[in-house]
Amino acid sequence: MSVGKLVRKPISQPSCVCQRLRGLEDFHPQIEWNTQLVSLTQTEQEATAVIKRADGSEAPITATYVVGADGANSTVRQALGVPFEGSTYEHGFFLADVDMTWSRGTTK
């Protein structure tokens, strides 16, 4: 029985990130790249994150929301005491955007 034709439409990770950032534009977020979360506290009205920048300087950021998108070992989730309810992979793996030539031809 044939279910259908597999159609590959590769989307690179940078493209996905750009699309997600465009979706946030209406909210005027402050996005900090190349940082490390040092601490996170919250009240009923706001959250305050202290971040460490690449140059070693630390800065507090106060916001209504904080998004933790850093995986099973999320620093944000741990700081808030939220358990990880799921599972992880036993083996490590890598995700990469590559151009390569191999025995089956050139792919992107």
N, C-alpha and C positions, 0 to 999 in steps of 0.2 A: 504494500500500500504506500503510495506516495503522499507525503504530507505537504510538500511544497518545495520551492527552490530556495536554497540558502543564498542570501544576498549580503555581501560584505560591504559595509559602509564604515570604513575606519574613521574614527574621530580621535585626534591626538589629545593627550592630556592638556597641553597648553590651550587648545581650542575649547575644551570643556571648562577650564578655569575661566577663560575669557567670557564664555556664555553665562556662567554663574555670576561673575562679577557684574555683567551688564544687567542681570536680573535684580541685583541689589541697588542699582543706581538710584531708584526712586526713594530709597531709604537713607541716602547720603551717609553711608557707613564710613568709619575711619578704619582702614585696613593697614595693619602694620606687618611688613614682610621681614624675614630674617630676624625673628625675635624669639625669645624664650619666656614662657610664663614663669614668673617667680612666685607670685601668690595671687589668690583670688578670694575676695570676701563679698558678701551680699547683704543687703537689707531688703525690706519690703518694696522699696522704690527703685533700687539700682544695684549694680555690681561694680566693684572696683578691682581691676586687674593691675598688678605691677609687672611690667615687662622689662626684660633686659635686651637691649639692642646689640647689634653686631659690634659696635665700638665699646661695649661694656657698660654703657650708661644705663641707668634704670629710670623708668618713668611710670607714674600711675595713669591709668585710663579709666574713666568712669563712664558707664553706659547703662542703658535700660536692659540690654540683652548682651550675653556673651555666647558665642558659638564655639563649641569644642568639636573640631573635626580632625582629631589627631589619633583616631584608632582605638583599639581595645585598651591600651595603656594611657588613655586620655588624662592629661594633667588636669584639665578643666573638670572632668567627671570625678576624678579622685579628690580634688580640692573641695568639691561640693558633697562628697560622700555618697555619690550615686553609684550603685553597683553595676558591673558589666553583666548583663543578662544575655548571654550568647555563647559563642564558641570562637576559638581562634584556630588557625591552621597549625598543624604540627611542624610543618617545614617552612622555612623562609623562602621567599620568592622575590623577584624583581619585576618591576614594570618599567618599560623604556619605550620611547619613541625613537625608532631607528629606520634608516634606509640601508638595505643590504642586498647583496648579490649572492645567490647560492645556486645549487644545482637545478632548482626549479624556476630560475629566472630572477628578474629584479622586482622587488616589492617595496612598497612604502607603507 
